[in-house]
Amino acid sequence: TAHAFPVIDAERCTGCGRCVAACPPHVIWLDAPHAPAWGPKHAVLHDPQGCTGCARCAVACPFDVIRMVKVPAARAACHADATP
């Protein structure tokens, strides 16, 4: 079976935080990609292994910045290990 992971377009993400609020397992966070930490932020999937694939983050995003991508179960562990 395949597992869906959210893929976030960091270039288009406004950092509004709606996806963070909608995520039941709380695996999406807002990050500041560059110092200082109080600058512009964007959403990042921090814990892929904890992601349930529910797509609530994608539905909550008002800017269509998040898309769900299915990854075969055998590759899901590799995807989770490769994602910061």
All heavy atoms as a GROMACS GRO file, in nm:
protein
  607
    1THR      N    1   0.084  -0.120   0.000
    1THR     CA    2   0.000   0.000   0.000
    1THR      C    3   0.087   0.125   0.000
    1THR      O    4   0.202   0.121   0.042
    1THR     CB    5  -0.094   0.003   0.122
    1THR    OG1    6  -0.014   0.008   0.239
    1THR    CG2    7  -0.186  -0.117   0.125
    2ALA      N    8   0.032   0.233  -0.046
    2ALA     CA    9   0.104   0.360  -0.053
    2ALA      C   10   0.065   0.449   0.064
    2ALA      O   11  -0.045   0.439   0.118
    2ALA     CB   12   0.075   0.430  -0.184
    3HIS      N   13   0.157   0.534   0.103
    3HIS     CA   14   0.133   0.631   0.209
    3HIS      C   15   0.149   0.770   0.148
    3HIS      O   16   0.243   0.794   0.073
    3HIS     CB   17   0.232   0.613   0.323
    3HIS     CG   18   0.208   0.702   0.439
    3HIS    ND1   19   0.115   0.674   0.536
    3HIS    CD2   20   0.264   0.822   0.473
    3HIS    CE1   21   0.116   0.773   0.626
    3HIS    NE2   22   0.206   0.863   0.590
    4ALA      N   23   0.058   0.859   0.178
    4ALA     CA   24   0.065   0.995   0.123
    4ALA      C   25   0.138   1.088   0.220
    4ALA      O   26   0.111   1.084   0.340
    4ALA     CB   27  -0.074   1.047   0.094
    5PHE      N   28   0.228   1.166   0.165
    5PHE     CA   29   0.302   1.265   0.242
    5PHE      C   30   0.272   1.404   0.186
    5PHE      O   31   0.261   1.420   0.065
    5PHE     CB   32   0.453   1.241   0.233
    5PHE     CG   33   0.501   1.124   0.310
    5PHE    CD1   34   0.522   1.002   0.248
    5PHE    CD2   35   0.527   1.134   0.446
    5PHE    CE1   36   0.568   0.893   0.318
    5PHE    CE2   37   0.573   1.025   0.518
    5PHE     CZ   38   0.593   0.904   0.454
    6PRO      N   39   0.265   1.505   0.272
    6PRO     CA   40   0.248   1.641   0.221
    6PRO      C   41   0.380   1.694   0.166
    6PRO      O   42   0.486   1.679   0.227
    6PRO     CB   43   0.205   1.721   0.344
    6PRO     CG   44   0.258   1.644   0.460
    6PRO     CD   45   0.261   1.500   0.417
    7VAL      N   46   0.372   1.754   0.048
    7VAL     CA   47   0.486   1.821  -0.012
    7VAL      C   48   0.452   1.970  -0.012
    7VAL      O   49   0.351   2.011  -0.068
    7VAL     CB   50   0.515   1.770  -0.155
    7VAL    CG1   51   0.626   1.851  -0.218
    7VAL    CG2   52   0.550   1.622  -0.151
    8ILE      N   53   0.534   2.048   0.054
    8ILE     CA   54   0.508   2.191   0.075
    8ILE      C   55   0.598   2.274  -0.016
    8ILE      O   56   0.720   2.259  -0.013
    8ILE     CB   57   0.530   2.228   0.222
    8ILE    CG1   58   0.442   2.141   0.312
    8ILE    CG2   59   0.504   2.377   0.246
    8ILE    CD1   60   0.484   2.137   0.457
    9ASP      N   61   0.538   2.361  -0.094
    9ASP     CA   62   0.613   2.452  -0.181
    9ASP      C   63   0.659   2.570  -0.095
    9ASP      O   64   0.584   2.665  -0.072
    9ASP     CB   65   0.526   2.499  -0.297
    9ASP     CG   66   0.600   2.587  -0.396
    9ASP    OD1   67   0.712   2.634  -0.365
    9ASP    OD2   68   0.545   2.610  -0.504
   10ALA      N   69   0.782   2.563  -0.047
   10ALA     CA   70   0.835   2.664   0.046
   10ALA      C   71   0.843   2.802  -0.019
   10ALA      O   72   0.834   2.903   0.050
   10ALA     CB   73   0.972   2.622   0.097
   11GLU      N   74   0.860   2.806  -0.151
   11GLU     CA   75   0.868   2.934  -0.221
   11GLU      C   76   0.735   3.010  -0.217
   11GLU      O   77   0.733   3.132  -0.213
   11GLU     CB   78   0.910   2.912  -0.366
   11GLU     CG   79   1.049   2.856  -0.382
   11GLU     CD   80   1.157   2.957  -0.343
   11GLU    OE1   81   1.142   3.075  -0.376
   11GLU    OE2   82   1.254   2.914  -0.279
   12ARG      N   83   0.625   2.936  -0.217
   12ARG     CA   84   0.493   2.999  -0.219
   12ARG      C   85   0.426   3.005  -0.081
   12ARG      O   86   0.328   3.077  -0.064
   12ARG     CB   87   0.401   2.922  -0.315
   12ARG     CG   88   0.447   2.935  -0.460
   12ARG     CD   89   0.358   2.858  -0.557
   12ARG     NE   90   0.218   2.877  -0.530
   12ARG     CZ   91   0.129   2.778  -0.524
   12ARG    NH1   92   0.165   2.654  -0.544
   12ARG    NH2   93   0.002   2.804  -0.499
   13CYS      N   94   0.479   2.931   0.016
   13CYS     CA   95   0.418   2.929   0.150
   13CYS      C   96   0.430   3.066   0.215
   13CYS      O   97   0.536   3.127   0.217
   13CYS     CB   98   0.489   2.824   0.236
   13CYS     SG   99   0.426   2.814   0.404
   14THR      N  100   0.318   3.114   0.270
   14THR     CA  101   0.316   3.245   0.335
   14THR      C  102   0.344   3.237   0.485
   14THR      O  103   0.358   3.339   0.550
   14THR     CB  104   0.180   3.315   0.315
   14THR    OG1  105   0.079   3.238   0.383
   14THR    CG2  106   0.147   3.328   0.167
   15GLY      N  107   0.346   3.116   0.540
   15GLY     CA  108   0.368   3.099   0.683
   15GLY      C  109   0.247   3.134   0.767
   15GLY      O  110   0.262   3.171   0.884
   16CYS      N  111   0.128   3.121   0.710
   16CYS     CA  112   0.006   3.159   0.784
   16CYS      C  113  -0.022   3.066   0.902
   16CYS      O  114  -0.088   3.105   0.996
   16CYS     CB  115  -0.115   3.163   0.690
   16CYS     SG  116  -0.174   3.003   0.632
   17GLY      N  117   0.026   2.941   0.897
   17GLY     CA  118   0.009   2.848   1.008
   17GLY      C  119  -0.119   2.768   1.009
   17GLY      O  120  -0.141   2.690   1.101
   18ARG      N  121  -0.203   2.783   0.907
   18ARG     CA  122  -0.329   2.707   0.906
   18ARG      C  123  -0.304   2.557   0.896
   18ARG      O  124  -0.376   2.478   0.955
   18ARG     CB  125  -0.418   2.756   0.795
   18ARG     CG  126  -0.470   2.895   0.823
   18ARG     CD  127  -0.562   2.943   0.715
   18ARG     NE  128  -0.603   3.081   0.745
   18ARG     CZ  129  -0.658   3.160   0.659
   18ARG    NH1  130  -0.683   3.119   0.537
   18ARG    NH2  131  -0.690   3.283   0.694
   19CYS      N  132  -0.203   2.518   0.821
   19CYS     CA  133  -0.171   2.375   0.810
   19CYS      C  134  -0.122   2.320   0.944
   19CYS      O  135  -0.154   2.208   0.981
   19CYS     CB  136  -0.066   2.352   0.702
   19CYS     SG  137   0.089   2.442   0.727
   20VAL      N  138  -0.046   2.400   1.015
   20VAL     CA  139   0.005   2.360   1.147
   20VAL      C  140  -0.112   2.335   1.242
   20VAL      O  141  -0.117   2.234   1.312
   20VAL     CB  142   0.100   2.466   1.204
   20VAL    CG1  143   0.144   2.430   1.345
   20VAL    CG2  144   0.220   2.485   1.114
   21ALA      N  145  -0.208   2.426   1.241
   21ALA     CA  146  -0.325   2.412   1.328
   21ALA      C  147  -0.413   2.293   1.288
   21ALA      O  148  -0.475   2.230   1.374
   21ALA     CB  149  -0.407   2.540   1.324
   22ALA      N  150  -0.416   2.258   1.160
   22ALA     CA  151  -0.503   2.152   1.112
   22ALA      C  152  -0.442   2.013   1.127
   22ALA      O  153  -0.513   1.913   1.116
   22ALA     CB  154  -0.536   2.176   0.965
   23CYS      N  155  -0.313   2.004   1.153
   23CYS     CA  156  -0.243   1.875   1.158
   23CYS      C  157  -0.267   1.802   1.290
   23CYS      O  158  -0.216   1.843   1.394
   23CYS     CB  159  -0.093   1.899   1.139
   23CYS     SG  160   0.006   1.750   1.140
   24PRO      N  161  -0.347   1.691   1.288
   24PRO     CA  162  -0.376   1.620   1.414
   24PRO      C  163  -0.254   1.563   1.486
   24PRO      O  164  -0.245   1.575   1.607
   24PRO     CB  165  -0.472   1.508   1.372
   24PRO     CG  166  -0.524   1.547   1.240
   24PRO     CD  167  -0.420   1.633   1.176
   25PRO      N  168  -0.156   1.504   1.414
   25PRO     CA  169  -0.040   1.452   1.487
   25PRO      C  170   0.069   1.557   1.513
   25PRO      O  171   0.172   1.524   1.571
   25PRO     CB  172   0.014   1.341   1.397
   25PRO     CG  173  -0.028   1.378   1.260
   25PRO     CD  174  -0.158   1.453   1.275
   26HIS      N  175   0.044   1.681   1.470
   26HIS     CA  176   0.138   1.792   1.496
   26HIS      C  177   0.278   1.764   1.442
   26HIS      O  178   0.377   1.782   1.513
   26HIS     CB  179   0.144   1.825   1.645
   26HIS     CG  180   0.010   1.850   1.705
   26HIS    ND1  181  -0.066   1.961   1.675
   26HIS    CD2  182  -0.066   1.776   1.789
   26HIS    CE1  183  -0.180   1.955   1.740
   26HIS    NE2  184  -0.183   1.844   1.809
   27VAL      N  185   0.285   1.723   1.314
   27VAL     CA  186   0.415   1.694   1.254
   27VAL      C  187   0.459   1.803   1.156
   27VAL      O  188   0.568   1.795   1.099
   27VAL     CB  189   0.416   1.556   1.184
   27VAL    CG1  190   0.395   1.446   1.286
   27VAL    CG2  191   0.312   1.548   1.074
   28ILE      N  192   0.374   1.905   1.136
   28ILE     CA  193   0.411   2.019   1.052
   28ILE      C  194   0.434   2.138   1.143
   28ILE      O  195   0.353   2.168   1.229
   28ILE     CB  196   0.300   2.051   0.950
   28ILE    CG1  197   0.285   1.934   0.852
   28ILE    CG2  198   0.331   2.180   0.874
   28ILE    CD1  199   0.177   1.955   0.750
   29TRP      N  200   0.547   2.206   1.123
   29TRP     CA  201   0.583   2.322   1.203
   29TRP      C  202   0.616   2.438   1.111
   29TRP      O  203   0.643   2.418   0.993
   29TRP     CB  204   0.707   2.293   1.288
   29TRP     CG  205   0.697   2.178   1.381
   29TRP    CD1  206   0.584   2.116   1.424
   29TRP    CD2  207   0.805   2.110   1.444
   29TRP    NE1  208   0.615   2.014   1.510
   29TRP    CE2  209   0.751   2.007   1.523
   29TRP    CE3  210   0.942   2.126   1.440
   29TRP    CZ2  211   0.829   1.922   1.599
   29TRP    CZ3  212   1.020   2.040   1.515
   29TRP    CH2  213   0.964   1.941   1.594
   30LEU      N  214   0.619   2.556   1.167
   30LEU     CA  215   0.667   2.673   1.093
   30LEU      C  216   0.814   2.692   1.126
   30LEU      O  217   0.854   2.689   1.241
   30LEU     CB  218   0.589   2.799   1.130
   30LEU     CG  219   0.446   2.806   1.083
   30LEU    CD1  220   0.383   2.937   1.127
   30LEU    CD2  221   0.436   2.790   0.932
   31ASP      N  222   0.894   2.709   1.022
   31ASP     CA  223   1.038   2.729   1.038
   31ASP      C  224   1.080   2.858   0.970
   31ASP      O  225   1.025   2.895   0.867
   31ASP     CB  226   1.114   2.615   0.972
   31ASP     CG  227   1.165   2.512   1.069
   31ASP    OD1  228   1.152   2.533   1.191
   31ASP    OD2  229   1.217   2.410   1.023
   32ALA      N  230   1.178   2.923   1.027
   32ALA     CA  231   1.244   3.036   0.961
   32ALA      C  232   1.365   2.978   0.891
   32ALA      O  233   1.456   2.928   0.957
   32ALA     CB  234   1.284   3.141   1.063
   33PRO      N  235   1.368   2.979   0.756
   33PRO     CA  236   1.478   2.914   0.685
   33PRO      C  237   1.613   2.982   0.704
   33PRO      O  238   1.716   2.919   0.686
   33PRO     CB  239   1.434   2.920   0.539
   33PRO     CG  240   1.336   3.030   0.532
   33PRO     CD  241   1.271   3.040   0.667
   34HIS      N  242   1.613   3.106   0.739
   34HIS     CA  243   1.739   3.178   0.758
   34HIS      C  244   1.733   3.256   0.888
   34HIS      O  245   1.627   3.292   0.935
   34HIS     CB  246   1.762   3.276   0.642
   34HIS     CG  247   1.754   3.212   0.508
   34HIS    ND1  248   1.850   3.126   0.461
   34HIS    CD2  249   1.660   3.220   0.412
   34HIS    CE1  250   1.815   3.084   0.341
   34HIS    NE2  251   1.700   3.139   0.309
   35ALA      N  252   1.849   3.284   0.945
   35ALA     CA  253   1.852   3.369   1.064
   35ALA      C  254   1.815   3.510   1.020
   35ALA      O  255   1.843   3.550   0.908
   35ALA     CB  256   1.992   3.366   1.124
   36PRO      N  257   1.752   3.587   1.098
   36PRO     CA  258   1.706   3.561   1.234
   36PRO      C  259   1.577   3.480   1.236
   36PRO      O  260   1.501   3.480   1.141
   36PRO     CB  261   1.681   3.701   1.290
   36PRO     CG  262   1.642   3.781   1.172
   36PRO     CD  263   1.722   3.726   1.056
   37ALA      N  264   1.555   3.410   1.344
   37ALA     CA  265   1.438   3.322   1.357
   37ALA      C  266   1.307   3.400   1.358
   37ALA      O  267   1.202   3.342   1.339
   37ALA     CB  268   1.451   3.239   1.484
   38TRP      N  269   1.309   3.529   1.378
   38TRP     CA  270   1.185   3.607   1.381
   38TRP      C  271   1.146   3.656   1.242
   38TRP      O  272   1.050   3.727   1.224
   38TRP     CB  273   1.196   3.725   1.478
   38TRP     CG  274   1.323   3.804   1.463
   38TRP    CD1  275   1.435   3.789   1.538
   38TRP    CD2  276   1.351   3.907   1.368
   38TRP    NE1  277   1.533   3.876   1.495
   38TRP    CE2  278   1.483   3.950   1.390
   38TRP    CE3  279   1.278   3.967   1.267
   38TRP    CZ2  280   1.543   4.050   1.315
   38TRP    CZ3  281   1.339   4.066   1.192
   38TRP    CH2  282   1.469   4.106   1.216
   39GLY      N  283   1.222   3.617   1.139
   39GLY     CA  284   1.193   3.658   1.001
   39GLY      C  285   1.082   3.576   0.939
   39GLY      O  286   1.008   3.507   1.009
   40PRO      N  287   1.068   3.582   0.807
   40PRO     CA  288   0.963   3.507   0.736
   40PRO      C  289   0.974   3.358   0.764
   40PRO      O  290   1.084   3.303   0.774
   40PRO     CB  291   0.991   3.538   0.590
   40PRO     CG  292   1.077   3.658   0.588
   40PRO     CD  293   1.152   3.659   0.718
   41LYS      N  294   0.859   3.294   0.775
   41LYS     CA  295   0.855   3.151   0.805
   41LYS      C  296   0.780   3.078   0.696
   41LYS      O  297   0.703   3.136   0.621
   41LYS     CB  298   0.789   3.128   0.940
   41LYS     CG  299   0.868   3.190   1.053
   41LYS     CD  300   0.807   3.160   1.186
   41LYS     CE  301   0.896   3.227   1.290
   41LYS     NZ  302   0.864   3.195   1.423
   42HIS      N  303   0.800   2.945   0.692
   42HIS     CA  304   0.722   2.860   0.603
   42HIS      C  305   0.704   2.724   0.670
   42HIS      O  306   0.778   2.688   0.762
   42HIS     CB  307   0.788   2.846   0.465
   42HIS     CG  308   0.916   2.770   0.465
   42HIS    ND1  309   1.037   2.831   0.484
   42HIS    CD2  310   0.942   2.640   0.448
   42HIS    CE1  311   1.133   2.740   0.481
   42HIS    NE2  312   1.077   2.623   0.459
   43ALA      N  313   0.604   2.653   0.624
   43ALA     CA  314   0.571   2.523   0.682
   43ALA      C  315   0.671   2.417   0.639
   43ALA      O  316   0.719   2.417   0.526
   43ALA     CB  317   0.431   2.482   0.642
   44VAL      N  318   0.702   2.325   0.732
   44VAL     CA  319   0.795   2.216   0.707
   44VAL      C  320   0.741   2.090   0.773
   44VAL      O  321   0.694   2.095   0.887
   44VAL     CB  322   0.935   2.248   0.765
   44VAL    CG1  323   1.030   2.132   0.749
   44VAL    CG2  324   0.992   2.373   0.701
   45LEU      N  325   0.748   1.978   0.703
   45LEU     CA  326   0.712   1.848   0.761
   45LEU      C  327   0.833   1.800   0.840
   45LEU      O  328   0.934   1.759   0.784
   45LEU     CB  329   0.676   1.748   0.651
   45LEU     CG  330   0.643   1.607   0.697
   45LEU    CD1  331   0.518   1.607   0.785
   45LEU    CD2  332   0.626   1.516   0.578
   46HIS      N  333   0.824   1.807   0.974
   46HIS     CA  334   0.938   1.773   1.059
   46HIS      C  335   0.944   1.626   1.098
   46HIS      O  336   1.050   1.577   1.133
   46HIS     CB  337   0.936   1.857   1.188
   46HIS     CG  338   1.003   1.989   1.171
   46HIS    ND1  339   1.138   2.006   1.177
   46HIS    CD2  340   0.952   2.111   1.145
   46HIS    CE1  341   1.168   2.132   1.157
   46HIS    NE2  342   1.057   2.198   1.137
   47ASP      N  343   0.831   1.558   1.096
   47ASP     CA  344   0.829   1.419   1.141
   47ASP      C  345   0.749   1.335   1.041
   47ASP      O  346   0.634   1.302   1.067
   47ASP     CB  347   0.768   1.411   1.280
   47ASP     CG  348   0.765   1.271   1.336
   47ASP    OD1  349   0.831   1.181   1.281
   47ASP    OD2  350   0.695   1.249   1.437
   48PRO      N  351   0.809   1.299   0.927
   48PRO     CA  352   0.735   1.222   0.826
   48PRO      C  353   0.681   1.090   0.878
   48PRO      O  354   0.573   1.047   0.838
   48PRO     CB  355   0.839   1.200   0.717
   48PRO     CG  356   0.940   1.304   0.736
   48PRO     CD  357   0.943   1.334   0.884
   49GLN      N  358   0.755   1.025   0.968
   49GLN     CA  359   0.708   0.897   1.021
   49GLN      C  360   0.581   0.913   1.104
   49GLN      O  361   0.502   0.821   1.114
   49GLN     CB  362   0.817   0.830   1.103
   49GLN     CG  363   0.932   0.784   1.014
   49GLN     CD  364   1.044   0.722   1.094
   49GLN    OE1  365   1.069   0.761   1.209
   49GLN    NE2  366   1.114   0.627   1.035
   50GLY      N  367   0.560   1.030   1.162
   50GLY     CA  368   0.440   1.055   1.240
   50GLY      C  369   0.321   1.100   1.156
   50GLY      O  370   0.209   1.107   1.206
   51CYS      N  371   0.346   1.130   1.029
   51CYS     CA  372   0.239   1.177   0.940
   51CYS      C  373   0.141   1.063   0.912
   51CYS      O  374   0.181   0.953   0.875
   51CYS     CB  375   0.298   1.229   0.809
   51CYS     SG  376   0.175   1.283   0.690
   52THR      N  377   0.013   1.091   0.929
   52THR     CA  378  -0.091   0.990   0.904
   52THR      C  379  -0.140   0.993   0.760
   52THR      O  380  -0.214   0.904   0.720
   52THR     CB  381  -0.211   1.012   0.998
   52THR    OG1  382  -0.269   1.139   0.969
   52THR    CG2  383  -0.170   1.003   1.143
   53GLY      N  384  -0.104   1.094   0.683
   53GLY     CA  385  -0.151   1.105   0.546
   53GLY      C  386  -0.295   1.150   0.533
   53GLY      O  387  -0.359   1.131   0.430
   54CYS      N  388  -0.347   1.215   0.636
   54CYS     CA  389  -0.489   1.253   0.639
   54CYS      C  390  -0.522   1.368   0.543
   54CYS      O  391  -0.638   1.389   0.510
   54CYS     CB  392  -0.532   1.290   0.780
   54CYS     SG  393  -0.460   1.446   0.840
   55ALA      N  394  -0.423   1.445   0.502
   55ALA     CA  395  -0.438   1.557   0.407
   55ALA      C  396  -0.511   1.678   0.465
   55ALA      O  397  -0.547   1.768   0.391
   55ALA     CB  398  -0.505   1.512   0.278
   56ARG      N  399  -0.530   1.684   0.594
   56ARG     CA  400  -0.596   1.801   0.654
   56ARG      C  401  -0.514   1.927   0.633
   56ARG      O  402  -0.568   2.036   0.617
   56ARG     CB  403  -0.622   1.778   0.802
   56ARG     CG  404  -0.732   1.677   0.826
   56ARG     CD  405  -0.762   1.663   0.973
   56ARG     NE  406  -0.856   1.554   0.993
   56ARG     CZ  407  -0.894   1.511   1.112
   56ARG    NH1  408  -0.844   1.569   1.221
   56ARG    NH2  409  -0.979   1.413   1.121
   57CYS      N  410  -0.382   1.912   0.629
   57CYS     CA  411  -0.295   2.028   0.605
   57CYS      C  412  -0.320   2.085   0.465
   57CYS      O  413  -0.332   2.206   0.448
   57CYS     CB  414  -0.149   1.990   0.622
   57CYS     SG  415  -0.095   1.851   0.519
   58ALA      N  416  -0.330   1.997   0.367
   58ALA     CA  417  -0.351   2.040   0.229
   58ALA      C  418  -0.488   2.106   0.212
   58ALA      O  419  -0.501   2.206   0.142
   58ALA     CB  420  -0.338   1.922   0.134
   59VAL      N  421  -0.588   2.052   0.278
   59VAL     CA  422  -0.722   2.109   0.271
   59VAL      C  423  -0.726   2.245   0.340
   59VAL      O  424  -0.792   2.337   0.292
   59VAL     CB  425  -0.826   2.012   0.334
   59VAL    CG1  426  -0.962   2.075   0.346
   59VAL    CG2  427  -0.833   1.883   0.253
   60ALA      N  428  -0.654   2.260   0.450
   60ALA     CA  429  -0.655   2.385   0.526
   60ALA      C  430  -0.579   2.498   0.459
   60ALA      O  431  -0.605   2.616   0.487
   60ALA     CB  432  -0.598   2.362   0.666
   61CYS      N  433  -0.486   2.465   0.370
   61CYS     CA  434  -0.402   2.568   0.308
   61CYS      C  435  -0.484   2.652   0.210
   61CYS      O  436  -0.532   2.601   0.108
   61CYS     CB  437  -0.284   2.505   0.235
   61CYS     SG  438  -0.177   2.629   0.157
   62PRO      N  439  -0.499   2.783   0.237
   62PRO     CA  440  -0.578   2.868   0.149
   62PRO      C  441  -0.505   2.907   0.021
   62PRO      O  442  -0.565   2.966  -0.069
   62PRO     CB  443  -0.606   2.992   0.235
   62PRO     CG  444  -0.490   2.999   0.328
   62PRO     CD  445  -0.450   2.856   0.355
   63PHE      N  446  -0.378   2.871   0.009
   63PHE     CA  447  -0.298   2.911  -0.106
   63PHE      C  448  -0.259   2.793  -0.196
   63PHE      O  449  -0.178   2.808  -0.287
   63PHE     CB  450  -0.172   2.985  -0.058
   63PHE     CG  451  -0.205   3.102   0.030
   63PHE    CD1  452  -0.189   3.094   0.167
   63PHE    CD2  453  -0.256   3.218  -0.024
   63PHE    CE1  454  -0.221   3.201   0.249
   63PHE    CE2  455  -0.289   3.326   0.056
   63PHE     CZ  456  -0.272   3.317   0.194
   64ASP      N  457  -0.313   2.674  -0.168
   64ASP     CA  458  -0.283   2.553  -0.246
   64ASP      C  459  -0.133   2.529  -0.258
   64ASP      O  460  -0.081   2.496  -0.365
   64ASP     CB  461  -0.347   2.558  -0.385
   64ASP     CG  462  -0.498   2.556  -0.379
   64ASP    OD1  463  -0.552   2.484  -0.292
   64ASP    OD2  464  -0.562   2.626  -0.458
   65VAL      N  465  -0.064   2.543  -0.147
   65VAL     CA  466   0.081   2.528  -0.143
   65VAL      C  467   0.120   2.384  -0.108
   65VAL      O  468   0.231   2.341  -0.135
   65VAL     CB  469   0.141   2.626  -0.040
   65VAL    CG1  470   0.286   2.600  -0.011
   65VAL    CG2  471   0.121   2.768  -0.087
   66ILE      N  472   0.026   2.308  -0.053
   66ILE     CA  473   0.055   2.172  -0.008
   66ILE      C  474  -0.018   2.073  -0.098
   66ILE      O  475  -0.137   2.084  -0.121
   66ILE     CB  476   0.011   2.150   0.138
   66ILE    CG1  477   0.082   2.250   0.230
   66ILE    CG2  478   0.040   2.007   0.182
   66ILE    CD1  479   0.031   2.250   0.371
   67ARG      N  480   0.059   1.975  -0.147
   67ARG     CA  481  -0.003   1.868  -0.224
   67ARG      C  482   0.039   1.735  -0.162
   67ARG      O  483   0.150   1.723  -0.108
   67ARG     CB  484   0.034   1.874  -0.371
   67ARG     CG  485   0.179   1.862  -0.401
   67ARG     CD  486   0.210   1.887  -0.548
   67ARG     NE  487   0.353   1.886  -0.571
   67ARG     CZ  488   0.423   1.778  -0.602
   67ARG    NH1  489   0.363   1.662  -0.615
   67ARG    NH2  490   0.554   1.786  -0.618
   68MET      N  491  -0.050   1.640  -0.167
   68MET     CA  492  -0.022   1.508  -0.112
   68MET      C  493   0.035   1.420  -0.221
   68MET      O  494  -0.019   1.414  -0.331
   68MET     CB  495  -0.149   1.445  -0.054
   68MET     CG  496  -0.213   1.526   0.059
   68MET     SD  497  -0.105   1.556   0.201
   68MET     CE  498  -0.096   1.392   0.272
   69VAL      N  499   0.145   1.354  -0.191
   69VAL     CA  500   0.212   1.267  -0.286
   69VAL      C  501   0.218   1.127  -0.227
   69VAL      O  502   0.266   1.108  -0.115
   69VAL     CB  503   0.355   1.318  -0.316
   69VAL    CG1  504   0.430   1.223  -0.406
   69VAL    CG2  505   0.349   1.457  -0.376
   70LYS      N  506   0.168   1.029  -0.304
   70LYS     CA  507   0.171   0.891  -0.258
   70LYS      C  508   0.308   0.831  -0.281
   70LYS      O  509   0.368   0.846  -0.387
   70LYS     CB  510   0.065   0.808  -0.329
   70LYS     CG  511  -0.074   0.839  -0.283
   70LYS     CD  512  -0.173   0.741  -0.337
   70LYS     CE  513  -0.310   0.774  -0.281
   70LYS     NZ  514  -0.409   0.677  -0.325
   71VAL      N  515   0.358   0.765  -0.177
   71VAL     CA  516   0.487   0.697  -0.181
   71VAL      C  517   0.461   0.552  -0.143
   71VAL      O  518   0.394   0.526  -0.043
   71VAL     CB  519   0.585   0.763  -0.081
   71VAL    CG1  520   0.718   0.690  -0.080
   71VAL    CG2  521   0.604   0.909  -0.114
   72PRO      N  522   0.510   0.456  -0.222
   72PRO     CA  523   0.492   0.315  -0.186
   72PRO      C  524   0.545   0.288  -0.046
   72PRO      O  525   0.643   0.349  -0.002
   72PRO     CB  526   0.574   0.239  -0.291
   72PRO     CG  527   0.584   0.333  -0.407
   72PRO     CD  528   0.584   0.472  -0.347
   73ALA      N  529   0.481   0.196   0.024
   73ALA     CA  530   0.516   0.167   0.163
   73ALA      C  531   0.664   0.133   0.177
   73ALA      O  532   0.728   0.175   0.274
   73ALA     CB  533   0.430   0.054   0.217
   74ALA      N  534   0.720   0.062   0.083
   74ALA     CA  535   0.861   0.024   0.090
   74ALA      C  536   0.950   0.147   0.084
   74ALA      O  537   1.057   0.150   0.143
   74ALA     CB  538   0.896  -0.071  -0.023
   75ARG      N  539   0.908   0.251   0.011
   75ARG     CA  540   0.987   0.373  -0.001
   75ARG      C  541   0.952   0.475   0.106
   75ARG      O  542   1.024   0.572   0.123
   75ARG     CB  543   0.968   0.433  -0.139
   75ARG     CG  544   1.028   0.347  -0.247
   75ARG     CD  545   1.020   0.411  -0.383
   75ARG     NE  546   1.080   0.542  -0.380
   75ARG     CZ  547   1.043   0.643  -0.459
   75ARG    NH1  548   0.947   0.626  -0.546
   75ARG    NH2  549   1.102   0.760  -0.452
   76ALA      N  550   0.841   0.457   0.176
   76ALA     CA  551   0.798   0.555   0.276
   76ALA      C  552   0.904   0.572   0.385
   76ALA      O  553   0.932   0.683   0.428
   76ALA     CB  554   0.665   0.514   0.338
   77ALA      N  555   0.966   0.464   0.427
   77ALA     CA  556   1.070   0.473   0.530
   77ALA      C  557   1.190   0.551   0.476
   77ALA      O  558   1.247   0.632   0.547
   77ALA     CB  559   1.112   0.334   0.574
   78CYS      N  560   1.225   0.530   0.349
   78CYS     CA  561   1.337   0.604   0.290
   78CYS      C  562   1.302   0.752   0.281
   78CYS      O  563   1.384   0.838   0.309
   78CYS     CB  564   1.368   0.552   0.150
   78CYS     SG  565   1.430   0.383   0.151
   79HIS      N  566   1.176   0.782   0.243
   79HIS     CA  567   1.132   0.921   0.232
   79HIS      C  568   1.137   0.987   0.370
   79HIS      O  569   1.183   1.099   0.383
   79HIS     CB  570   0.989   0.926   0.177
   79HIS     CG  571   0.932   1.065   0.172
   79HIS    ND1  572   0.967   1.154   0.074
   79HIS    CD2  573   0.846   1.129   0.253
   79HIS    CE1  574   0.902   1.268   0.094
   79HIS    NE2  575   0.829   1.254   0.202
   80ALA      N  576   1.094   0.913   0.470
   80ALA     CA  577   1.092   0.969   0.606
   80ALA      C  578   1.235   0.995   0.653
   80ALA      O  579   1.261   1.097   0.718
   80ALA     CB  580   1.022   0.872   0.701
   81ASP      N  581   1.328   0.906   0.619
   81ASP     CA  582   1.466   0.926   0.661
   81ASP      C  583   1.533   1.042   0.588
   81ASP      O  584   1.620   1.108   0.641
   81ASP     CB  585   1.547   0.799   0.637
   81ASP     CG  586   1.505   0.687   0.729
   81ASP    OD1  587   1.440   0.716   0.833
   81ASP    OD2  588   1.534   0.570   0.698
   82ALA      N  589   1.489   1.068   0.465
   82ALA     CA  590   1.552   1.172   0.384
   82ALA      C  591   1.498   1.311   0.411
   82ALA      O  592   1.556   1.409   0.370
   82ALA     CB  593   1.535   1.138   0.236
   83THR      N  594   1.385   1.322   0.477
   83THR     CA  595   1.322   1.451   0.502
   83THR      C  596   1.367   1.505   0.636
   83THR      O  597   1.360   1.434   0.736
   83THR     CB  598   1.169   1.438   0.500
   83THR    OG1  599   1.131   1.377   0.376
   83THR    CG2  600   1.102   1.572   0.515
   84PRO      N  601   1.415   1.628   0.640
   84PRO     CA  602   1.463   1.684   0.768
   84PRO      C  603   1.351   1.702   0.866
   84PRO      O  604   1.240   1.724   0.834
   84PRO     CB  605   1.523   1.817   0.729
   84PRO     CG  606   1.487   1.846   0.589
   84PRO     CD  607   1.430   1.721   0.531
   0.00000   0.00000   0.00000
